[in-house]
Structure formats: C-alpha cells, structure tokens
Amino acid sequence: MKVLFFGVLAETTGQAQIDVEGITDSAEFNKLMQKNYPGLQTHTYRLAVNRKLIDSDIALKKTDEVAFLPPFAGG
C-alpha cells in the first residue's frame, strides 16, 4: 500500500512516500510505522485511509493509500 507523510511527519521520517506490504489493519500498521520511525511517537497525528480520516481500527487492503496527517491550522 502507498503511505504518505505530510508536513513535520515527512521531516521526522525523512520520507514523503513509501510502500508497505503485508499489513492487514490500521492498528498493526500504526505500530509498525512507530517502530520503524520512532520519531512519530513524539508527534500528534491522524491517519487517513483513501482520503478519509479514521478514528478506529479498520481493515487495510494492499491497494489502499494511508496518509499520516499532522495537525493543521486554519487561516
């Protein structure tokens, strides 16, 4: 699946986009990303799957796009 990092999260991970395989749910995915990129643990962020914010654990497919979104300020 395609994984996108935005703003400070891209700076923290050193990546704007990566591909990940073999993950079946968003909780497992988030744990793996925090293990691979420990700096994520110090930030507040939301996950979006296929451009929709998620608030709970959901199943993931290999064709999904998952985005790490930092807090945004309106202007």
PDB file with SEQRES, HELIX, SHEET and CRYST1 records, atoms N, CA, C and O in Angstrom:
SEQRES   1 A   75  MET LYS VAL LEU PHE PHE GLY VAL LEU ALA GLU THR THR          
SEQRES   2 A   75  GLY GLN ALA GLN ILE ASP VAL GLU GLY ILE THR ASP SER          
SEQRES   3 A   75  ALA GLU PHE ASN LYS LEU MET GLN LYS ASN TYR PRO GLY          
SEQRES   4 A   75  LEU GLN THR HIS THR TYR ARG LEU ALA VAL ASN ARG LYS          
SEQRES   5 A   75  LEU ILE ASP SER ASP ILE ALA LEU LYS LYS THR ASP GLU          
SEQRES   6 A   75  VAL ALA PHE LEU PRO PRO PHE ALA GLY GLY                      
HELIX    1 AA1 VAL A    8  THR A   13  1                                   6    
HELIX    2 AA2 SER A   26  ASN A   36  1                                  11    
HELIX    3 AA3 PRO A   38  THR A   42  5                                   5    
SHEET    1 AA1 5 GLN A  17  ASP A  19  0                                        
SHEET    2 AA1 5 LYS A   2  PHE A   5 -1                                        
SHEET    3 AA1 5 GLU A  65  LEU A  69  1                                        
SHEET    4 AA1 5 ARG A  46  VAL A  49 -1                                        
SHEET    5 AA1 5 LYS A  52  LEU A  53 -1                                        
CRYST1    1.000    1.000    1.000  90.00  90.00  90.00 P 1           1          
ATOM      1  N   MET A   1       0.836  -1.179   0.000  1.00  0.00           N  
ATOM      2  CA  MET A   1       0.000   0.000   0.000  1.00  0.00           C  
ATOM      3  C   MET A   1       0.874   1.232   0.000  1.00  0.00           C  
ATOM      4  O   MET A   1       2.020   1.206   0.449  1.00  0.00           O  
ATOM      5  N   LYS A   2       0.330   2.280  -0.496  1.00  0.00           N  
ATOM      6  CA  LYS A   2       1.032   3.556  -0.585  1.00  0.00           C  
ATOM      7  C   LYS A   2       0.846   4.305   0.732  1.00  0.00           C  
ATOM      8  O   LYS A   2      -0.272   4.435   1.230  1.00  0.00           O  
ATOM      9  N   VAL A   3       1.958   4.799   1.293  1.00  0.00           N  
ATOM     10  CA  VAL A   3       1.932   5.528   2.557  1.00  0.00           C  
ATOM     11  C   VAL A   3       2.509   6.919   2.315  1.00  0.00           C  
ATOM     12  O   VAL A   3       3.592   7.064   1.748  1.00  0.00           O  
ATOM     13  N   LEU A   4       1.775   7.933   2.749  1.00  0.00           N  
ATOM     14  CA  LEU A   4       2.191   9.324   2.574  1.00  0.00           C  
ATOM     15  C   LEU A   4       2.412   9.979   3.931  1.00  0.00           C  
ATOM     16  O   LEU A   4       1.644   9.763   4.869  1.00  0.00           O  
ATOM     17  N   PHE A   5       3.468  10.778   4.025  1.00  0.00           N  
ATOM     18  CA  PHE A   5       3.747  11.558   5.226  1.00  0.00           C  
ATOM     19  C   PHE A   5       3.708  13.032   4.840  1.00  0.00           C  
ATOM     20  O   PHE A   5       4.263  13.422   3.813  1.00  0.00           O  
ATOM     21  N   PHE A   6       3.051  13.852   5.663  1.00  0.00           N  
ATOM     22  CA  PHE A   6       2.911  15.268   5.370  1.00  0.00           C  
ATOM     23  C   PHE A   6       3.542  16.129   6.462  1.00  0.00           C  
ATOM     24  O   PHE A   6       3.626  15.729   7.623  1.00  0.00           O  
ATOM     25  N   GLY A   7       3.983  17.324   6.060  1.00  0.00           N  
ATOM     26  CA  GLY A   7       4.494  18.325   6.995  1.00  0.00           C  
ATOM     27  C   GLY A   7       5.629  17.823   7.858  1.00  0.00           C  
ATOM     28  O   GLY A   7       6.576  17.201   7.375  1.00  0.00           O  
ATOM     29  N   VAL A   8       5.517  18.105   9.147  1.00  0.00           N  
ATOM     30  CA  VAL A   8       6.554  17.741  10.102  1.00  0.00           C  
ATOM     31  C   VAL A   8       6.771  16.223  10.159  1.00  0.00           C  
ATOM     32  O   VAL A   8       7.858  15.765  10.511  1.00  0.00           O  
ATOM     33  N   LEU A   9       5.745  15.450   9.816  1.00  0.00           N  
ATOM     34  CA  LEU A   9       5.886  13.993   9.833  1.00  0.00           C  
ATOM     35  C   LEU A   9       6.788  13.511   8.702  1.00  0.00           C  
ATOM     36  O   LEU A   9       7.511  12.527   8.864  1.00  0.00           O  
ATOM     37  N   ALA A  10       6.754  14.183   7.573  1.00  0.00           N  
ATOM     38  CA  ALA A  10       7.679  13.869   6.477  1.00  0.00           C  
ATOM     39  C   ALA A  10       9.107  14.220   6.895  1.00  0.00           C  
ATOM     40  O   ALA A  10      10.049  13.487   6.592  1.00  0.00           O  
ATOM     41  N   GLU A  11       9.257  15.343   7.590  1.00  0.00           N  
ATOM     42  CA  GLU A  11      10.577  15.724   8.085  1.00  0.00           C  
ATOM     43  C   GLU A  11      11.081  14.724   9.123  1.00  0.00           C  
ATOM     44  O   GLU A  11      12.259  14.368   9.120  1.00  0.00           O  
ATOM     45  N   THR A  12      10.205  14.276  10.001  1.00  0.00           N  
ATOM     46  CA  THR A  12      10.578  13.341  11.061  1.00  0.00           C  
ATOM     47  C   THR A  12      11.011  11.990  10.504  1.00  0.00           C  
ATOM     48  O   THR A  12      11.994  11.408  10.962  1.00  0.00           O  
ATOM     49  N   THR A  13      10.276  11.499   9.520  1.00  0.00           N  
ATOM     50  CA  THR A  13      10.589  10.180   8.960  1.00  0.00           C  
ATOM     51  C   THR A  13      11.653  10.250   7.871  1.00  0.00           C  
ATOM     52  O   THR A  13      12.285   9.242   7.554  1.00  0.00           O  
ATOM     53  N   GLY A  14      11.854  11.434   7.300  1.00  0.00           N  
ATOM     54  CA  GLY A  14      12.772  11.564   6.176  1.00  0.00           C  
ATOM     55  C   GLY A  14      12.186  11.014   4.887  1.00  0.00           C  
ATOM     56  O   GLY A  14      12.902  10.781   3.913  1.00  0.00           O  
ATOM     57  N   GLN A  15      10.877  10.810   4.894  1.00  0.00           N  
ATOM     58  CA  GLN A  15      10.179  10.229   3.741  1.00  0.00           C  
ATOM     59  C   GLN A  15       8.910  11.033   3.455  1.00  0.00           C  
ATOM     60  O   GLN A  15       8.245  11.496   4.381  1.00  0.00           O  
ATOM     61  N   ALA A  16       8.581  11.196   2.199  1.00  0.00           N  
ATOM     62  CA  ALA A  16       7.287  11.769   1.817  1.00  0.00           C  
ATOM     63  C   ALA A  16       6.332  10.659   1.411  1.00  0.00           C  
ATOM     64  O   ALA A  16       5.118  10.778   1.576  1.00  0.00           O  
ATOM     65  N   GLN A  17       6.896   9.571   0.872  1.00  0.00           N  
ATOM     66  CA  GLN A  17       6.070   8.451   0.413  1.00  0.00           C  
ATOM     67  C   GLN A  17       6.887   7.162   0.492  1.00  0.00           C  
ATOM     68  O   GLN A  17       8.067   7.135   0.143  1.00  0.00           O  
ATOM     69  N   ILE A  18       6.229   6.090   0.960  1.00  0.00           N  
ATOM     70  CA  ILE A  18       6.836   4.766   0.962  1.00  0.00           C  
ATOM     71  C   ILE A  18       5.770   3.758   0.563  1.00  0.00           C  
ATOM     72  O   ILE A  18       4.584   4.086   0.519  1.00  0.00           O  
ATOM     73  N   ASP A  19       6.185   2.549   0.276  1.00  0.00           N  
ATOM     74  CA  ASP A  19       5.263   1.450   0.018  1.00  0.00           C  
ATOM     75  C   ASP A  19       5.453   0.409   1.104  1.00  0.00           C  
ATOM     76  O   ASP A  19       6.581   0.104   1.490  1.00  0.00           O  
ATOM     77  N   VAL A  20       4.347  -0.137   1.598  1.00  0.00           N  
ATOM     78  CA  VAL A  20       4.358  -1.141   2.663  1.00  0.00           C  
ATOM     79  C   VAL A  20       3.495  -2.312   2.215  1.00  0.00           C  
ATOM     80  O   VAL A  20       2.455  -2.123   1.586  1.00  0.00           O  
ATOM     81  N   GLU A  21       3.934  -3.525   2.543  1.00  0.00           N  
ATOM     82  CA  GLU A  21       3.166  -4.725   2.192  1.00  0.00           C  
ATOM     83  C   GLU A  21       2.910  -5.575   3.434  1.00  0.00           C  
ATOM     84  O   GLU A  21       3.643  -5.490   4.420  1.00  0.00           O  
ATOM     85  N   GLY A  22       1.874  -6.383   3.373  1.00  0.00           N  
ATOM     86  CA  GLY A  22       1.624  -7.386   4.400  1.00  0.00           C  
ATOM     87  C   GLY A  22       0.947  -6.909   5.660  1.00  0.00           C  
ATOM     88  O   GLY A  22       0.926  -7.640   6.651  1.00  0.00           O  
ATOM     89  N   ILE A  23       0.392  -5.712   5.665  1.00  0.00           N  
ATOM     90  CA  ILE A  23      -0.307  -5.191   6.843  1.00  0.00           C  
ATOM     91  C   ILE A  23      -1.803  -5.332   6.610  1.00  0.00           C  
ATOM     92  O   ILE A  23      -2.307  -4.982   5.542  1.00  0.00           O  
ATOM     93  N   THR A  24      -2.519  -5.851   7.622  1.00  0.00           N  
ATOM     94  CA  THR A  24      -3.938  -6.139   7.433  1.00  0.00           C  
ATOM     95  C   THR A  24      -4.891  -5.181   8.141  1.00  0.00           C  
ATOM     96  O   THR A  24      -6.074  -5.131   7.806  1.00  0.00           O  
ATOM     97  N   ASP A  25      -4.388  -4.415   9.122  1.00  0.00           N  
ATOM     98  CA  ASP A  25      -5.282  -3.467   9.787  1.00  0.00           C  
ATOM     99  C   ASP A  25      -4.514  -2.225  10.226  1.00  0.00           C  
ATOM    100  O   ASP A  25      -3.287  -2.231  10.320  1.00  0.00           O  
ATOM    101  N   SER A  26      -5.268  -1.159  10.492  1.00  0.00           N  
ATOM    102  CA  SER A  26      -4.651   0.132  10.772  1.00  0.00           C  
ATOM    103  C   SER A  26      -3.909   0.159  12.105  1.00  0.00           C  
ATOM    104  O   SER A  26      -2.919   0.880  12.224  1.00  0.00           O  
ATOM    105  N   ALA A  27      -4.347  -0.596  13.110  1.00  0.00           N  
ATOM    106  CA  ALA A  27      -3.644  -0.628  14.395  1.00  0.00           C  
ATOM    107  C   ALA A  27      -2.263  -1.270  14.222  1.00  0.00           C  
ATOM    108  O   ALA A  27      -1.267  -0.743  14.717  1.00  0.00           O  
ATOM    109  N   GLU A  28      -2.206  -2.391  13.529  1.00  0.00           N  
ATOM    110  CA  GLU A  28      -0.939  -3.073  13.252  1.00  0.00           C  
ATOM    111  C   GLU A  28      -0.030  -2.151  12.429  1.00  0.00           C  
ATOM    112  O   GLU A  28       1.169  -2.053  12.691  1.00  0.00           O  
ATOM    113  N   PHE A  29      -0.607  -1.489  11.449  1.00  0.00           N  
ATOM    114  CA  PHE A  29       0.123  -0.570  10.590  1.00  0.00           C  
ATOM    115  C   PHE A  29       0.745   0.558  11.408  1.00  0.00           C  
ATOM    116  O   PHE A  29       1.928   0.858  11.248  1.00  0.00           O  
ATOM    117  N   ASN A  30      -0.038   1.183  12.280  1.00  0.00           N  
ATOM    118  CA  ASN A  30       0.455   2.304  13.085  1.00  0.00           C  
ATOM    119  C   ASN A  30       1.599   1.848  13.999  1.00  0.00           C  
ATOM    120  O   ASN A  30       2.595   2.557  14.139  1.00  0.00           O  
ATOM    121  N   LYS A  31       1.463   0.679  14.616  1.00  0.00           N  
ATOM    122  CA  LYS A  31       2.530   0.145  15.473  1.00  0.00           C  
ATOM    123  C   LYS A  31       3.807  -0.081  14.673  1.00  0.00           C  
ATOM    124  O   LYS A  31       4.897   0.252  15.139  1.00  0.00           O  
ATOM    125  N   LEU A  32       3.683  -0.642  13.476  1.00  0.00           N  
ATOM    126  CA  LEU A  32       4.850  -0.890  12.635  1.00  0.00           C  
ATOM    127  C   LEU A  32       5.538   0.417  12.252  1.00  0.00           C  
ATOM    128  O   LEU A  32       6.765   0.508  12.292  1.00  0.00           O  
ATOM    129  N   MET A  33       4.757   1.423  11.884  1.00  0.00           N  
ATOM    130  CA  MET A  33       5.340   2.705  11.492  1.00  0.00           C  
ATOM    131  C   MET A  33       6.043   3.368  12.677  1.00  0.00           C  
ATOM    132  O   MET A  33       7.107   3.962  12.502  1.00  0.00           O  
ATOM    133  N   GLN A  34       5.471   3.278  13.876  1.00  0.00           N  
ATOM    134  CA  GLN A  34       6.112   3.856  15.054  1.00  0.00           C  
ATOM    135  C   GLN A  34       7.382   3.091  15.420  1.00  0.00           C  
ATOM    136  O   GLN A  34       8.322   3.677  15.957  1.00  0.00           O  
ATOM    137  N   LYS A  35       7.419   1.803  15.138  1.00  0.00           N  
ATOM    138  CA  LYS A  35       8.634   1.014  15.375  1.00  0.00           C  
ATOM    139  C   LYS A  35       9.716   1.405  14.364  1.00  0.00           C  
ATOM    140  O   LYS A  35      10.875   1.593  14.732  1.00  0.00           O  
ATOM    141  N   ASN A  36       9.333   1.524  13.093  1.00  0.00           N  
ATOM    142  CA  ASN A  36      10.294   1.862  12.040  1.00  0.00           C  
ATOM    143  C   ASN A  36      10.723   3.328  12.079  1.00  0.00           C  
ATOM    144  O   ASN A  36      11.838   3.665  11.679  1.00  0.00           O  
ATOM    145  N   TYR A  37       9.837   4.193  12.562  1.00  0.00           N  
ATOM    146  CA  TYR A  37      10.111   5.629  12.643  1.00  0.00           C  
ATOM    147  C   TYR A  37       9.757   6.110  14.053  1.00  0.00           C  
ATOM    148  O   TYR A  37       8.700   6.707  14.256  1.00  0.00           O  
ATOM    149  N   PRO A  38      10.645   5.849  15.037  1.00  0.00           N  
ATOM    150  CA  PRO A  38      10.333   6.175  16.442  1.00  0.00           C  
ATOM    151  C   PRO A  38       9.979   7.640  16.673  1.00  0.00           C  
ATOM    152  O   PRO A  38       9.274   7.953  17.632  1.00  0.00           O  
ATOM    153  N   GLY A  39      10.447   8.534  15.827  1.00  0.00           N  
ATOM    154  CA  GLY A  39      10.127   9.950  15.972  1.00  0.00           C  
ATOM    155  C   GLY A  39       8.641  10.237  15.874  1.00  0.00           C  
ATOM    156  O   GLY A  39       8.179  11.263  16.374  1.00  0.00           O  
ATOM    157  N   LEU A  40       7.881   9.351  15.240  1.00  0.00           N  
ATOM    158  CA  LEU A  40       6.431   9.539  15.146  1.00  0.00           C  
ATOM    159  C   LEU A  40       5.771   9.562  16.524  1.00  0.00           C  
ATOM    160  O   LEU A  40       4.740  10.205  16.718  1.00  0.00           O  
ATOM    161  N   GLN A  41       6.375   8.855  17.476  1.00  0.00           N  
ATOM    162  CA  GLN A  41       5.790   8.763  18.814  1.00  0.00           C  
ATOM    163  C   GLN A  41       5.765  10.100  19.534  1.00  0.00           C  
ATOM    164  O   GLN A  41       5.016  10.264  20.498  1.00  0.00           O  
ATOM    165  N   THR A  42       6.556  11.046  19.093  1.00  0.00           N  
ATOM    166  CA  THR A  42       6.609  12.354  19.756  1.00  0.00           C  
ATOM    167  C   THR A  42       5.668  13.376  19.116  1.00  0.00           C  
ATOM    168  O   THR A  42       5.627  14.532  19.537  1.00  0.00           O  
ATOM    169  N   HIS A  43       4.920  12.955  18.106  1.00  0.00           N  
ATOM    170  CA  HIS A  43       4.036  13.871  17.379  1.00  0.00           C  
ATOM    171  C   HIS A  43       2.573  13.450  17.509  1.00  0.00           C  
ATOM    172  O   HIS A  43       2.255  12.278  17.711  1.00  0.00           O  
ATOM    173  N   THR A  44       1.710  14.432  17.387  1.00  0.00           N  
ATOM    174  CA  THR A  44       0.280  14.193  17.278  1.00  0.00           C  
ATOM    175  C   THR A  44      -0.049  14.116  15.794  1.00  0.00           C  
ATOM    176  O   THR A  44       0.399  14.954  15.011  1.00  0.00           O  
ATOM    177  N   TYR A  45      -0.826  13.121  15.410  1.00  0.00           N  
ATOM    178  CA  TYR A  45      -1.205  12.988  14.009  1.00  0.00           C  
ATOM    179  C   TYR A  45      -2.482  12.179  13.888  1.00  0.00           C  
ATOM    180  O   TYR A  45      -2.909  11.515  14.834  1.00  0.00           O  
ATOM    181  N   ARG A  46      -3.076  12.243  12.728  1.00  0.00           N  
ATOM    182  CA  ARG A  46      -4.255  11.435  12.386  1.00  0.00           C  
ATOM    183  C   ARG A  46      -3.898  10.597  11.179  1.00  0.00           C  
ATOM    184  O   ARG A  46      -3.030  10.961  10.385  1.00  0.00           O  
ATOM    185  N   LEU A  47      -4.579   9.467  11.048  1.00  0.00           N  
ATOM    186  CA  LEU A  47      -4.434   8.628   9.870  1.00  0.00           C  
ATOM    187  C   LEU A  47      -5.645   8.813   8.973  1.00  0.00           C  
ATOM    188  O   LEU A  47      -6.778   8.915   9.444  1.00  0.00           O  
ATOM    189  N   ALA A  48      -5.390   8.854   7.689  1.00  0.00           N  
ATOM    190  CA  ALA A  48      -6.460   8.872   6.696  1.00  0.00           C  
ATOM    191  C   ALA A  48      -6.229   7.695   5.761  1.00  0.00           C  
ATOM    192  O   ALA A  48      -5.109   7.453   5.311  1.00  0.00           O  
ATOM    193  N   VAL A  49      -7.289   6.975   5.477  1.00  0.00           N  
ATOM    194  CA  VAL A  49      -7.225   5.858   4.538  1.00  0.00           C  
ATOM    195  C   VAL A  49      -8.090   6.216   3.342  1.00  0.00           C  
ATOM    196  O   VAL A  49      -9.286   6.478   3.472  1.00  0.00           O  
ATOM    197  N   ASN A  50      -7.469   6.220   2.192  1.00  0.00           N  
ATOM    198  CA  ASN A  50      -8.161   6.605   0.959  1.00  0.00           C  
ATOM    199  C   ASN A  50      -8.856   7.956   1.104  1.00  0.00           C  
ATOM    200  O   ASN A  50     -10.002   8.141   0.693  1.00  0.00           O  
ATOM    201  N   ARG A  51      -8.118   8.896   1.706  1.00  0.00           N  
ATOM    202  CA  ARG A  51      -8.538  10.293   1.873  1.00  0.00           C  
ATOM    203  C   ARG A  51      -9.692  10.497   2.848  1.00  0.00           C  
ATOM    204  O   ARG A  51     -10.364  11.529   2.812  1.00  0.00           O  
ATOM    205  N   LYS A  52      -9.925   9.511   3.723  1.00  0.00           N  
ATOM    206  CA  LYS A  52     -10.951   9.655   4.760  1.00  0.00           C  
ATOM    207  C   LYS A  52     -10.299   9.432   6.113  1.00  0.00           C  
ATOM    208  O   LYS A  52      -9.637   8.417   6.334  1.00  0.00           O  
ATOM    209  N   LEU A  53     -10.491  10.401   7.032  1.00  0.00           N  
ATOM    210  CA  LEU A  53      -9.938  10.263   8.374  1.00  0.00           C  
ATOM    211  C   LEU A  53     -10.558   9.067   9.069  1.00  0.00           C  
ATOM    212  O   LEU A  53     -11.752   8.805   8.930  1.00  0.00           O  
ATOM    213  N   ILE A  54      -9.732   8.337   9.825  1.00  0.00           N  
ATOM    214  CA  ILE A  54     -10.251   7.192  10.578  1.00  0.00           C  
ATOM    215  C   ILE A  54     -10.066   7.460  12.069  1.00  0.00           C  
ATOM    216  O   ILE A  54      -9.121   8.135  12.476  1.00  0.00           O  
ATOM    217  N   ASP A  55     -10.973   6.928  12.871  1.00  0.00           N  
ATOM    218  CA  ASP A  55     -10.921   7.097  14.320  1.00  0.00           C  
ATOM    219  C   ASP A  55     -10.789   5.779  15.054  1.00  0.00           C  
ATOM    220  O   ASP A  55     -10.645   5.757  16.277  1.00  0.00           O  
ATOM    221  N   SER A  56     -10.837   4.679  14.316  1.00  0.00           N  
ATOM    222  CA  SER A  56     -10.742   3.370  14.957  1.00  0.00           C  
ATOM    223  C   SER A  56      -9.995   2.419  14.032  1.00  0.00           C  
ATOM    224  O   SER A  56      -9.656   2.766  12.900  1.00  0.00           O  
ATOM    225  N   ASP A  57      -9.749   1.228  14.529  1.00  0.00           N  
ATOM    226  CA  ASP A  57      -9.035   0.223  13.752  1.00  0.00           C  
ATOM    227  C   ASP A  57      -9.909  -0.249  12.589  1.00  0.00           C  
ATOM    228  O   ASP A  57     -11.075  -0.598  12.775  1.00  0.00           O  
ATOM    229  N   ILE A  58      -9.330  -0.255  11.393  1.00  0.00           N  
ATOM    230  CA  ILE A  58     -10.050  -0.745  10.222  1.00  0.00           C  
ATOM    231  C   ILE A  58      -9.166  -1.706   9.438  1.00  0.00           C  
ATOM    232  O   ILE A  58      -7.942  -1.677   9.566  1.00  0.00           O  
ATOM    233  N   ALA A  59      -9.779  -2.545   8.639  1.00  0.00           N  
ATOM    234  CA  ALA A  59      -9.037  -3.455   7.759  1.00  0.00           C  
ATOM    235  C   ALA A  59      -8.394  -2.654   6.635  1.00  0.00           C  
ATOM    236  O   ALA A  59      -8.964  -1.681   6.143  1.00  0.00           O  
ATOM    237  N   LEU A  60      -7.199  -3.078   6.240  1.00  0.00           N  
ATOM    238  CA  LEU A  60      -6.491  -2.429   5.141  1.00  0.00           C  
ATOM    239  C   LEU A  60      -6.266  -3.413   4.006  1.00  0.00           C  
ATOM    240  O   LEU A  60      -6.062  -4.608   4.222  1.00  0.00           O  
ATOM    241  N   LYS A  61      -6.307  -2.878   2.787  1.00  0.00           N  
ATOM    242  CA  LYS A  61      -6.033  -3.679   1.591  1.00  0.00           C  
ATOM    243  C   LYS A  61      -4.750  -3.170   0.945  1.00  0.00           C  
ATOM    244  O   LYS A  61      -4.340  -2.033   1.178  1.00  0.00           O  
ATOM    245  N   LYS A  62      -4.125  -4.005   0.142  1.00  0.00           N  
ATOM    246  CA  LYS A  62      -2.858  -3.607  -0.475  1.00  0.00           C  
ATOM    247  C   LYS A  62      -3.021  -2.444  -1.444  1.00  0.00           C  
ATOM    248  O   LYS A  62      -2.035  -1.791  -1.785  1.00  0.00           O  
ATOM    249  N   THR A  63      -4.228  -2.174  -1.889  1.00  0.00           N  
ATOM    250  CA  THR A  63      -4.472  -1.070  -2.815  1.00  0.00           C  
ATOM    251  C   THR A  63      -4.802   0.247  -2.099  1.00  0.00           C  
ATOM    252  O   THR A  63      -4.996   1.273  -2.751  1.00  0.00           O  
ATOM    253  N   ASP A  64      -4.865   0.222  -0.767  1.00  0.00           N  
ATOM    254  CA  ASP A  64      -5.206   1.432  -0.010  1.00  0.00           C  
ATOM    255  C   ASP A  64      -4.070   2.441  -0.011  1.00  0.00           C  
ATOM    256  O   ASP A  64      -2.902   2.098  -0.190  1.00  0.00           O  
ATOM    257  N   GLU A  65      -4.449   3.690   0.194  1.00  0.00           N  
ATOM    258  CA  GLU A  65      -3.495   4.775   0.411  1.00  0.00           C  
ATOM    259  C   GLU A  65      -3.692   5.259   1.839  1.00  0.00           C  
ATOM    260  O   GLU A  65      -4.796   5.648   2.221  1.00  0.00           O  
ATOM    261  N   VAL A  66      -2.625   5.236   2.627  1.00  0.00           N  
ATOM    262  CA  VAL A  66      -2.688   5.665   4.017  1.00  0.00           C  
ATOM    263  C   VAL A  66      -1.822   6.913   4.182  1.00  0.00           C  
ATOM    264  O   VAL A  66      -0.665   6.940   3.763  1.00  0.00           O  
ATOM    265  N   ALA A  67      -2.392   7.928   4.790  1.00  0.00           N  
ATOM    266  CA  ALA A  67      -1.670   9.185   4.980  1.00  0.00           C  
ATOM    267  C   ALA A  67      -1.546   9.506   6.456  1.00  0.00           C  
ATOM    268  O   ALA A  67      -2.497   9.352   7.222  1.00  0.00           O  
ATOM    269  N   PHE A  68      -0.351   9.960   6.848  1.00  0.00           N  
ATOM    270  CA  PHE A  68      -0.098  10.478   8.183  1.00  0.00           C  
ATOM    271  C   PHE A  68      -0.255  11.988   8.120  1.00  0.00           C  
ATOM    272  O   PHE A  68       0.494  12.665   7.415  1.00  0.00           O  
ATOM    273  N   LEU A  69      -1.226  12.520   8.856  1.00  0.00           N  
ATOM    274  CA  LEU A  69      -1.550  13.934   8.784  1.00  0.00           C  
ATOM    275  C   LEU A  69      -1.255  14.633  10.115  1.00  0.00           C  
ATOM    276  O   LEU A  69      -1.820  14.261  11.144  1.00  0.00           O  
ATOM    277  N   PRO A  70      -0.382  15.635  10.105  1.00  0.00           N  
ATOM    278  CA  PRO A  70      -0.136  16.410  11.321  1.00  0.00           C  
ATOM    279  C   PRO A  70      -1.319  17.353  11.557  1.00  0.00           C  
ATOM    280  O   PRO A  70      -2.158  17.525  10.673  1.00  0.00           O  
ATOM    281  N   PRO A  71      -1.389  17.963  12.740  1.00  0.00           N  
ATOM    282  CA  PRO A  71      -2.446  18.951  12.961  1.00  0.00           C  
ATOM    283  C   PRO A  71      -2.308  20.104  11.966  1.00  0.00           C  
ATOM    284  O   PRO A  71      -1.199  20.540  11.658  1.00  0.00           O  
ATOM    285  N   PHE A  72      -3.426  20.582  11.475  1.00  0.00           N  
ATOM    286  CA  PHE A  72      -3.447  21.705  10.541  1.00  0.00           C  
ATOM    287  C   PHE A  72      -4.125  22.884  11.210  1.00  0.00           C  
ATOM    288  O   PHE A  72      -5.088  22.714  11.958  1.00  0.00           O  
ATOM    289  N   ALA A  73      -3.626  24.071  10.943  1.00  0.00           N  
ATOM    290  CA  ALA A  73      -4.262  25.295  11.457  1.00  0.00           C  
ATOM    291  C   ALA A  73      -5.011  25.960  10.319  1.00  0.00           C  
ATOM    292  O   ALA A  73      -4.517  26.045   9.195  1.00  0.00           O  
ATOM    293  N   GLY A  74      -6.204  26.426  10.625  1.00  0.00           N  
ATOM    294  CA  GLY A  74      -6.989  27.128   9.610  1.00  0.00           C  
ATOM    295  C   GLY A  74      -6.480  28.545   9.439  1.00  0.00           C  
ATOM    296  O   GLY A  74      -5.775  29.069  10.302  1.00  0.00           O  
ATOM    297  N   GLY A  75      -6.841  29.168   8.317  1.00  0.00           N  
ATOM    298  CA  GLY A  75      -6.320  30.516   8.104  1.00  0.00           C  
ATOM    299  C   GLY A  75      -7.263  31.418   7.422  1.00  0.00           C  
ATOM    300  O   GLY A  75      -6.942  32.582   7.184  1.00  0.00           O  
TER     301      GLY A  75                                                      
END                                                                             
